[in-house]
Amino acid sequence: MPFVRIDLKRGKSAEYRKTLGEIVYKAMTDLINVPENDKFQVITEHDRGDLNYAENYLGNTYSDDIVFIQITLNAGRTVEMKKAFYKRIVDDFQSQLGGRPDDVVINLVEVAKENWSFGHGIAQYAT
């Protein structure tokens, strides 16, 4: 059910991008009740001039290696689950990719279950 969009500056290796996607996927399956094989991700690189963000916000200072992660998913996770999820992504980003914790911006977009079709024009989750 989650649809993940990851946006980052152009120039990272295919292995880096794949690892970043796997970090998000593993955190989803481990912490926010996403079933195995429910992986739909688009990872897009951009020229630096196409990423527009402030140098700092809410105590975070961003570098050119900023990563934007937006996940559209069914509503229903607790705040505690979300906090653990955010932390896990940042911790794994730092340990596996050597990234800066400040450079991870995550946004969850919660939707109703009937807003999905996984093929054949069928709303598989609609009840």
DSSP file with accessible surface (Angstrom, degrees, kcal/mol):
  #  RESIDUE AA STRUCTURE BP1 BP2  ACC     N-H-->O    O-->H-N    N-H-->O    O-->H-N    TCO  KAPPA ALPHA  PHI   PSI    X-CA   Y-CA   Z-CA
    1    1 A M              0   0   17      0, 0.0     2,-0.1     0, 0.0    38,-0.1   0.000 360.0 360.0 360.0 -34.7    0.0    0.0    0.0
    2    2 A P        -     0   0    0      0, 0.0     2,-0.5     0, 0.0    38,-0.4  -0.429 360.0-158.7 -70.8 143.3    2.7    2.6    0.6
    3    3 A F  E     -A   72   0A  66     69,-2.4    69,-2.6    -2,-0.1     2,-0.5  -0.991  14.7-158.6-117.3 118.0    4.0    4.5   -2.4
    4    4 A V  E     -Ab  71  41A   0     36,-2.9    38,-2.5    -2,-0.5     2,-0.5  -0.859  12.7-172.8-106.9 130.5    7.4    6.0   -1.7
    5    5 A R  E     -Ab  70  42A  92     65,-3.0    65,-3.0    -2,-0.5     2,-0.5  -0.990   5.2-173.5-118.6 126.7    9.0    8.9   -3.5
    6    6 A I  E     -Ab  69  43A   0     36,-2.7    38,-3.1    -2,-0.5     2,-0.4  -0.989   2.2-172.3-122.0 125.3   12.6    9.7   -2.8
    7    7 A D  E     +Ab  68  44A  32     61,-2.7    61,-2.8    -2,-0.5     2,-0.3  -0.968  15.7 151.0-121.5 133.4   14.2   12.8   -4.2
    8    8 A L  E     -Ab  67  45A   3     36,-2.0    38,-2.2    -2,-0.4    59,-0.1  -0.944  48.2 -71.2-152.9 169.4   17.9   13.7   -4.0
    9    9 A K  E >   - b   0  46A  60     57,-0.6     3,-0.7    55,-0.3    38,-0.2  -0.379  57.6-102.3 -67.9 141.3   20.7   15.5   -5.7
   10   10 A R  T 3  S+     0   0  125     36,-3.3    -1,-0.1     1,-0.2    38,-0.1  -0.287  95.1  59.4 -61.0 144.3   22.0   14.0   -8.9
   11   11 A G  T 3   +     0   0   68      1,-0.4     2,-0.2    -3,-0.1    -1,-0.2   0.305  63.2 126.7 120.6  -7.3   25.3   12.0   -8.7
   12   12 A K    <   -     0   0   53     -3,-0.7    -1,-0.4     1,-0.1    33,-0.0  -0.552  63.4-105.7 -79.4 149.5   24.7    9.2   -6.2
   13   13 A S     >  -     0   0   68     -2,-0.2     4,-2.4     1,-0.1     5,-0.2  -0.226  23.1-112.8 -70.5 161.3   25.5    5.7   -7.4
   14   14 A A  H  > S+     0   0   64      1,-0.2     4,-2.7     2,-0.2     5,-0.2   0.882 120.5  53.8 -59.9 -38.1   22.8    3.2   -8.3
   15   15 A E  H  > S+     0   0  124      2,-0.2     4,-2.6     1,-0.2    -1,-0.2   0.907 107.1  50.5 -65.0 -41.3   23.9    1.2   -5.2
   16   16 A Y  H  > S+     0   0   29      2,-0.2     4,-2.6     1,-0.2    -2,-0.2   0.945 112.6  46.5 -59.3 -49.3   23.5    4.2   -3.0
   17   17 A R  H  X S+     0   0   65     -4,-2.4     4,-2.3     1,-0.2    -2,-0.2   0.911 112.9  49.1 -63.4 -41.5   19.9    4.8   -4.3
   18   18 A K  H  X S+     0   0  129     -4,-2.7     4,-2.4     2,-0.2    -1,-0.2   0.926 111.4  49.3 -63.9 -44.3   19.0    1.1   -4.0
   19   19 A T  H  X S+     0   0   26     -4,-2.6     4,-2.5     2,-0.2    -2,-0.2   0.917 109.3  52.4 -61.5 -42.4   20.3    1.0   -0.4
   20   20 A L  H  X S+     0   0    1     -4,-2.6     4,-1.9     1,-0.2    -1,-0.2   0.936 110.2  48.3 -59.4 -45.4   18.3    4.1    0.4
   21   21 A G  H  X S+     0   0    0     -4,-2.3     4,-2.6     1,-0.2    -1,-0.2   0.905 111.5  50.2 -61.4 -40.0   15.2    2.5   -1.0
   22   22 A E  H  X S+     0   0   66     -4,-2.4     4,-2.9     2,-0.2     5,-0.3   0.861 105.5  56.8 -68.3 -34.8   15.8   -0.6    1.0
   23   23 A I  H  X S+     0   0    2     -4,-2.5     4,-2.0     2,-0.2    -1,-0.2   0.945 111.6  42.7 -59.3 -46.5   16.4    1.4    4.2
   24   24 A V  H  X S+     0   0    0     -4,-1.9     4,-2.3     2,-0.2    -2,-0.2   0.942 115.1  49.4 -66.2 -45.7   12.9    2.9    3.8
   25   25 A Y  H  X S+     0   0   26     -4,-2.6     4,-2.5     1,-0.2     5,-0.2   0.933 111.4  48.3 -60.5 -45.8   11.3   -0.5    2.8
   26   26 A K  H  X S+     0   0  103     -4,-2.9     4,-2.6     1,-0.2     5,-0.2   0.909 110.9  50.8 -65.1 -39.9   12.8   -2.4    5.8
   27   27 A A  H  X>S+     0   0    0     -4,-2.0     4,-2.4    -5,-0.3     5,-0.5   0.903 110.3  50.9 -63.6 -37.8   11.7    0.3    8.2
   28   28 A M  H  X5S+     0   0    1     -4,-2.3     4,-1.6     1,-0.2     6,-1.5   0.932 114.3  42.1 -64.6 -46.1    8.2    0.1    6.8
   29   29 A T  H  <5S+     0   0   38     -4,-2.5     4,-0.3     4,-0.2    -2,-0.2   0.872 120.5  42.7 -71.6 -34.1    8.0   -3.7    7.1
   30   30 A D  H  <5S+     0   0   72     -4,-2.6    -2,-0.2    -5,-0.2    -1,-0.2   0.830 129.9  17.7 -79.0 -33.0    9.6   -3.7   10.6
   31   31 A L  H  <5S+     0   0   53     -4,-2.4    -3,-0.2    -5,-0.2    -2,-0.2   0.677 123.1  40.3-120.5 -23.2    7.9   -0.8   12.2
   32   32 A I  S  <<S-     0   0    1     -4,-1.6    -3,-0.1    -5,-0.5    -4,-0.1   0.060 103.0-103.9-125.2  29.2    4.7    0.4   10.6
   33   33 A N        +     0   0  122     -4,-0.3    -4,-0.2     1,-0.2    -3,-0.1   0.833  60.1 158.3  60.7  41.3    3.0   -2.9    9.6
   34   34 A V        -     0   0    6     -6,-1.5    -1,-0.2    -9,-0.1    -2,-0.1  -0.827  40.9-120.6 -93.5 128.6    3.7   -2.9    5.9
   35   35 A P    >   -     0   0   64      0, 0.0     3,-1.7     0, 0.0    -6,-0.1  -0.302  34.1 -88.4 -68.8 154.3    3.5   -6.4    4.4
   36   36 A E  T 3  S+     0   0  155      1,-0.2     3,-0.1    -7,-0.1     0, 0.0  -0.268 112.9  21.1 -57.8 144.7    6.4   -8.1    2.7
   37   37 A N  T 3  S+     0   0  130      1,-0.2     2,-1.8    -3,-0.1    -1,-0.2   0.432  83.4 124.5  71.0   3.6    6.6   -7.4   -1.1
   38   38 A D    <   +     0   0   13     -3,-1.7     2,-0.5   -13,-0.1    -1,-0.2  -0.594  37.1 141.8 -87.9  72.7    4.5   -4.2   -0.7
   39   39 A K        +     0   0   79     -2,-1.8     2,-0.4    -3,-0.1   -36,-0.1  -0.946  15.9 155.3-125.9 111.0    7.3   -2.2   -2.3
   40   40 A F        +     0   0   93     -2,-0.5   -36,-2.9   -38,-0.4     2,-0.4  -0.933  20.4 161.0-134.8 106.8    6.4    0.6   -4.8
   41   41 A Q  E     -b    4   0A  48     -2,-0.4     2,-0.5   -38,-0.2   -36,-0.2  -0.978  28.3-165.5-134.0 143.8    9.2    3.3   -4.9
   42   42 A V  E     -b    5   0A  49    -38,-2.5   -36,-2.7    -2,-0.4     2,-0.6  -0.994  11.9-169.3-125.1 119.7   10.3    6.0   -7.3
   43   43 A I  E     -b    6   0A  51     -2,-0.5     2,-0.4   -38,-0.2   -36,-0.2  -0.959  10.4-174.9-113.3 119.5   13.7    7.4   -6.6
   44   44 A T  E     -b    7   0A  43    -38,-3.1   -36,-2.0    -2,-0.6     2,-0.3  -0.957  14.8-151.0-123.7 131.5   14.5   10.5   -8.6
   45   45 A E  E     -b    8   0A  39     -2,-0.4     2,-0.3   -38,-0.2   -36,-0.2  -0.743  17.4-168.3 -96.2 147.8   17.7   12.5   -8.9
   46   46 A H  E     -b    9   0A  43    -38,-2.2   -36,-3.3    -2,-0.3     2,-0.1  -0.958  29.1-103.2-132.9 150.8   17.7   16.2   -9.5
   47   47 A D    >   -     0   0   87     -2,-0.3     3,-2.3   -38,-0.2     4,-0.3  -0.425  43.1-111.4 -63.4 148.5   20.1   18.9  -10.4
   48   48 A R  G >  S+     0   0   96      1,-0.3     3,-1.8     2,-0.2    -1,-0.1   0.882 118.1  60.3 -54.2 -37.3   21.0   20.9   -7.4
   49   49 A G  G 3  S+     0   0   73      1,-0.3    -1,-0.3     3,-0.1    -2,-0.0   0.679  97.7  59.9 -66.5 -14.4   19.2   23.9   -8.9
   50   50 A D  G <  S+     0   0  107     -3,-2.3     2,-0.6     1,-0.1    -1,-0.3   0.450  90.0  78.9 -93.2  -1.8   16.0   22.0   -8.9
   51   51 A L    <   -     0   0   13     -3,-1.8     2,-0.6    -4,-0.3    -1,-0.1  -0.945  63.4-172.0-107.5 118.5   16.0   21.4   -5.2
   52   52 A N        +     0   0  160     -2,-0.6     2,-0.3     2,-0.0    -3,-0.1  -0.929  23.7 135.2-117.3 110.3   14.7   24.5   -3.3
   53   53 A Y        -     0   0   39     -2,-0.6     2,-0.1     9,-0.0    -2,-0.0  -0.981  53.0 -96.9-150.7 158.8   15.0   24.4    0.5
   54   54 A A        -     0   0   60     -2,-0.3     8,-0.2     1,-0.1     3,-0.1  -0.399  32.0-120.8 -73.6 155.6   16.2   26.6    3.3
   55   55 A E  S    S+     0   0  156      1,-0.2     7,-2.9     6,-0.1     2,-0.3   0.823  94.3   6.3 -66.4 -30.3   19.7   26.3    4.7
   56   56 A N  E     +D   61   0B  97      5,-0.3     2,-0.3     3,-0.0     5,-0.2  -0.993  61.6 174.7-152.3 155.6   18.2   25.5    8.1
   57   57 A Y  E >   -D   60   0B 146      3,-2.1     3,-2.2    -2,-0.3     0, 0.0  -0.911  69.9  -5.3-163.1 133.1   14.8   24.8    9.8
   58   58 A L  T 3  S-     0   0  139      1,-0.3     3,-0.1    -2,-0.3     0, 0.0   0.844 132.2 -47.0  50.7  39.6   13.7   23.8   13.3
   59   59 A G  T 3  S+     0   0   76      1,-0.3     2,-0.4     0, 0.0    -1,-0.3   0.467 113.7 117.4  86.8   0.0   17.3   23.3   14.4
   60   60 A N  E <   -D   57   0B  56     -3,-2.2    -3,-2.1    42,-0.1     2,-0.5  -0.839  49.6-155.9-101.0 140.7   18.4   21.3   11.4
   61   61 A T  E     -D   56   0B  75     -2,-0.4     2,-0.3    -5,-0.2    -5,-0.3  -0.973  17.3-147.1-115.8 122.8   21.1   22.5    9.0
   62   62 A Y        -     0   0   38     -7,-2.9     2,-0.2    -2,-0.5    41,-0.1  -0.649  10.8-164.1 -97.1 146.9   20.8   21.1    5.5
   63   63 A S    >   -     0   0   33     -2,-0.3     3,-1.5    37,-0.1    -1,-0.0  -0.583  45.1 -89.6-111.7-179.5   23.6   20.2    3.0
   64   64 A D  T 3  S+     0   0   77      1,-0.3   -55,-0.3    -2,-0.2    -2,-0.0   0.623 121.6  69.7 -67.7  -9.5   23.5   19.5   -0.7
   65   65 A D  T 3  S+     0   0   59    -57,-0.1    -1,-0.3     2,-0.1    35,-0.1   0.181  70.2 144.4 -93.9  19.7   23.0   15.9    0.2
   66   66 A I    <   -     0   0    2     -3,-1.5   -57,-0.6    38,-0.1     2,-0.4  -0.225  35.2-155.4 -57.3 144.0   19.5   16.5    1.5
   67   67 A V  E     -Ac   8 104A   1     36,-3.1    38,-2.8   -59,-0.1     2,-0.5  -0.996   3.8-155.6-126.9 127.5   17.1   13.7    0.9
   68   68 A F  E     -Ac   7 105A  57    -61,-2.8   -61,-2.7    -2,-0.4     2,-0.5  -0.913  11.4-173.5-103.6 125.0   13.3   14.1    0.6
   69   69 A I  E     +Ac   6 106A   3     36,-3.1    38,-2.7    -2,-0.5     2,-0.5  -0.974   3.7 179.7-120.9 118.4   11.2   11.0    1.4
   70   70 A Q  E     -Ac   5 107A  78    -65,-3.0   -65,-3.0    -2,-0.5     2,-0.5  -0.984   4.6-171.1-121.2 129.1    7.5   11.2    0.9
   71   71 A I  E     -Ac   4 108A   0     36,-2.7    38,-3.2    -2,-0.5     2,-0.5  -0.975  10.6-159.6-124.8 120.0    5.3    8.2    1.6
   72   72 A T  E     +Ac   3 109A  36    -69,-2.6   -69,-2.4    -2,-0.5     2,-0.3  -0.877  34.0 148.7 -94.4 126.5    1.7    7.9    0.7
   73   73 A L  E     - c   0 110A   1     36,-2.5    38,-2.4    -2,-0.5     2,-0.1  -0.956  50.7 -74.0-153.3 165.5    0.1    5.2    2.8
   74   74 A N  E     - c   0 111A   6     -2,-0.3     3,-0.3    36,-0.2    38,-0.2  -0.376  54.6-110.6 -63.0 144.2   -3.2    4.1    4.5
   75   75 A A  S    S+     0   0   58     36,-2.0    -1,-0.1     1,-0.2    38,-0.1  -0.318  80.5  82.7 -68.6 155.9   -4.1    6.1    7.6
   76   76 A G        +     0   0   69      1,-0.4     2,-0.2    -2,-0.0    -1,-0.2   0.395  46.6 126.8 132.9  -2.3   -4.0    4.4   11.0
   77   77 A R        -     0   0   31     -3,-0.3    -1,-0.4     1,-0.1     2,-0.1  -0.589  56.8-117.4 -83.7 148.8   -0.4    4.4   12.5
   78   78 A T     >  -     0   0   66     -2,-0.2     4,-2.2     1,-0.1     5,-0.2  -0.351  22.1-113.3 -77.2 162.2    0.1    5.8   16.0
   79   79 A V  H  > S+     0   0   83      1,-0.2     4,-2.7     2,-0.2     5,-0.2   0.897 119.0  55.5 -60.9 -39.3    2.3    8.7   16.6
   80   80 A E  H  > S+     0   0  138      1,-0.2     4,-2.2     2,-0.2    -1,-0.2   0.906 106.8  49.5 -62.3 -41.2    4.7    6.4   18.5
   81   81 A M  H  > S+     0   0   43      2,-0.2     4,-2.3     1,-0.2    -1,-0.2   0.920 111.3  49.5 -62.1 -43.1    5.0    4.2   15.4
   82   82 A K  H  X S+     0   0   39     -4,-2.2     4,-2.9     2,-0.2     5,-0.2   0.918 109.8  50.2 -64.3 -43.8    5.7    7.1   13.2
   83   83 A K  H  X S+     0   0  141     -4,-2.7     4,-2.3     1,-0.2    -1,-0.2   0.919 112.1  47.3 -61.6 -43.9    8.4    8.5   15.5
   84   84 A A  H  X S+     0   0   46     -4,-2.2     4,-2.4    -5,-0.2    -1,-0.2   0.893 112.0  52.1 -63.9 -37.6   10.1    5.1   15.7
   85   85 A F  H  X S+     0   0    0     -4,-2.3     4,-2.2     2,-0.2    -2,-0.2   0.943 109.6  47.5 -63.2 -49.6    9.9    4.9   11.9
   86   86 A Y  H  X S+     0   0   78     -4,-2.9     4,-2.2     1,-0.2    -2,-0.2   0.933 113.4  48.7 -58.3 -46.4   11.5    8.3   11.3
   87   87 A K  H  X S+     0   0  125     -4,-2.3     4,-3.1    -5,-0.2     5,-0.2   0.909 108.8  52.9 -62.9 -42.1   14.3    7.5   13.7
   88   88 A R  H  X S+     0   0   61     -4,-2.4     4,-2.6     2,-0.2     5,-0.3   0.920 108.6  49.8 -61.6 -43.7   15.0    4.1   12.1
   89   89 A I  H  X S+     0   0    0     -4,-2.2     4,-2.6     2,-0.2    -1,-0.2   0.953 114.4  44.5 -60.3 -47.2   15.3    5.6    8.7
   90   90 A V  H  X S+     0   0   28     -4,-2.2     4,-2.5     2,-0.2    -2,-0.2   0.927 113.3  50.3 -65.5 -43.6   17.7    8.3    9.9
   91   91 A D  H  X S+     0   0   61     -4,-3.1     4,-2.7     1,-0.2    -1,-0.2   0.930 115.0  43.2 -60.4 -45.0   19.8    5.9   12.0
   92   92 A D  H  X>S+     0   0   26     -4,-2.6     4,-3.0    -5,-0.2     5,-0.6   0.872 111.2  55.0 -70.8 -35.4   20.1    3.5    9.0
   93   93 A F  H  X5S+     0   0    2     -4,-2.6     6,-1.7    -5,-0.3     4,-1.6   0.930 113.3  43.1 -59.7 -43.6   20.8    6.3    6.6
   94   94 A Q  H  X5S+     0   0   94     -4,-2.5     4,-1.1     4,-0.2    -2,-0.2   0.946 120.4  39.4 -69.6 -46.9   23.7    7.4    8.9
   95   95 A S  H  <5S+     0   0   91     -4,-2.7    -2,-0.2    -5,-0.2    -3,-0.2   0.880 125.7  33.6 -75.4 -35.8   25.1    3.9    9.6
   96   96 A Q  H  <5S+     0   0  107     -4,-3.0    -3,-0.2    -5,-0.2    -1,-0.2   0.794 133.8  22.9 -91.9 -29.6   24.7    2.4    6.1
   97   97 A L  H  <<S-     0   0   37     -4,-1.6    -3,-0.2    -5,-0.6    -2,-0.2   0.429  96.1-120.9-118.4  -2.2   25.3    5.4    3.8
   98   98 A G     <  +     0   0   65     -4,-1.1    -4,-0.2    -5,-0.3    -3,-0.1   0.721  58.3 157.8  69.3  21.6   27.3    7.7    6.0
   99   99 A G        -     0   0   13     -6,-1.7    -1,-0.2    -7,-0.1    -2,-0.1  -0.330  46.3-106.5 -79.1 160.9   24.6   10.4    5.7
  100  100 A R    >   -     0   0   98      1,-0.1     3,-1.6   -35,-0.1   -37,-0.1  -0.714  18.8-135.5 -85.5 133.0   24.0   13.3    8.0
  101  101 A P  G >  S+     0   0   53      0, 0.0     3,-1.2     0, 0.0    -1,-0.1   0.842 104.6  60.7 -57.1 -33.4   20.9   13.0   10.2
  102  102 A D  G 3  S+     0   0   44      1,-0.2   -42,-0.1   -41,-0.1   -36,-0.0   0.757  94.0  66.7 -63.4 -23.9   20.0   16.6    9.4
  103  103 A D  G <  S+     0   0    1     -3,-1.6   -36,-3.1   -37,-0.1     2,-0.6   0.272  79.0  91.3 -88.1  12.9   19.7   15.8    5.7
  104  104 A V  E <   -c   67   0A  20     -3,-1.2     2,-0.5   -38,-0.2   -36,-0.2  -0.928  48.8-179.4-113.5 115.5   16.6   13.5    5.9
  105  105 A V  E     -c   68   0A  47    -38,-2.8   -36,-3.1    -2,-0.6     2,-0.4  -0.962   8.9-171.2-112.4 122.7   13.2   15.1    5.5
  106  106 A I  E     -c   69   0A  33     -2,-0.5     2,-0.4   -38,-0.2   -36,-0.2  -0.953   8.0-177.6-120.8 136.0   10.3   12.7    5.7
  107  107 A N  E     -c   70   0A  74    -38,-2.7   -36,-2.7    -2,-0.4     2,-0.5  -0.996  10.4-157.3-133.3 125.3    6.6   13.4    5.0
  108  108 A L  E     -c   71   0A  26     -2,-0.4     2,-0.6   -38,-0.2   -36,-0.2  -0.896   2.3-163.8-101.3 133.2    3.8   10.9    5.4
  109  109 A V  E     -c   72   0A  50    -38,-3.2   -36,-2.5    -2,-0.5     2,-0.4  -0.956  12.9-155.9-115.8 108.5    0.6   11.4    3.4
  110  110 A E  E     +c   73   0A  79     -2,-0.6     2,-0.3   -38,-0.2   -36,-0.2  -0.740  17.3 173.7 -93.1 134.3   -2.2    9.3    4.8
  111  111 A V  E     -c   74   0A  33    -38,-2.4   -36,-2.0    -2,-0.4     2,-0.1  -0.860  36.0 -92.6-131.4 166.2   -5.1    8.3    2.7
  112  112 A A    >   -     0   0   40     -2,-0.3     3,-1.9   -38,-0.2    14,-0.1  -0.457  40.3-113.3 -76.8 152.3   -8.2    6.1    2.9
  113  113 A K  G >  S+     0   0  119      1,-0.3     3,-1.0    -2,-0.1    12,-0.4   0.800 111.5  65.9 -59.0 -31.4   -7.9    2.5    1.7
  114  114 A E  G 3  S+     0   0  117      1,-0.3    -1,-0.3    11,-0.2    12,-0.1   0.572  82.1  80.6 -72.4  -2.7  -10.2    3.0   -1.2
  115  115 A N  G <  S+     0   0  106     -3,-1.9     2,-0.4    10,-0.1    -1,-0.3   0.236  81.2  83.4 -87.1  17.1   -7.7    5.4   -2.8
  116  116 A W    <   +     0   0   31     -3,-1.0     9,-0.4    -5,-0.0     2,-0.4  -0.947  45.4 176.9-123.9 142.2   -5.6    2.5   -4.2
  117  117 A S        -     0   0   65     -2,-0.4     6,-0.2     6,-0.2     3,-0.1  -0.976   6.6-172.7-136.9 126.9   -5.6    0.3   -7.2
  118  118 A F        -     0   0   73      4,-0.6     2,-0.2     1,-0.4     5,-0.1   0.123  67.0 -42.4-105.2  20.5   -2.8   -2.2   -7.7
  119  119 A G  S >  S+     0   0   30      3,-0.3     3,-1.7     0, 0.0    -1,-0.4  -0.548 113.5  50.9 135.5 158.2   -3.9   -3.3  -11.2
  120  120 A H  T 3  S-     0   0  184      1,-0.3     3,-0.1    -2,-0.2    -2,-0.0   0.624 113.0 -81.8  62.7  13.6   -6.9   -4.2  -13.3
  121  121 A G  T 3  S+     0   0   74      1,-0.2     2,-0.4    -4,-0.0    -1,-0.3   0.779  93.1 138.6  66.1  25.3   -8.7   -1.0  -12.3
  122  122 A I    <   -     0   0   92     -3,-1.7     2,-1.5     1,-0.0    -4,-0.6  -0.863  57.9-137.2-106.6 137.3   -9.8   -2.7   -9.1
  123  123 A A    >   -     0   0   44     -2,-0.4     3,-1.6     1,-0.2    -6,-0.2  -0.682  27.8-176.7 -88.1  83.7   -9.8   -1.0   -5.7
  124  124 A Q  T 3  S+     0   0   81     -2,-1.5    -1,-0.2     1,-0.3    -7,-0.1   0.769  77.1  44.3 -59.1 -29.3   -8.4   -4.1   -3.9
  125  125 A Y  T 3  S+     0   0   75     -9,-0.4    -1,-0.3   -12,-0.4   -11,-0.2   0.498  85.4 113.6 -94.2  -5.2   -8.6   -2.5   -0.4
  126  126 A A    <         0   0   47     -3,-1.6    -3,-0.0   -10,-0.2   -14,-0.0  -0.452 360.0 360.0 -69.8 137.1  -12.1   -1.0   -0.8
  127  127 A T              0   0  188     -2,-0.2    -2,-0.1     0, 0.0   -13,-0.0  -0.802 360.0 360.0-118.9 360.0  -14.6   -2.6    1.5
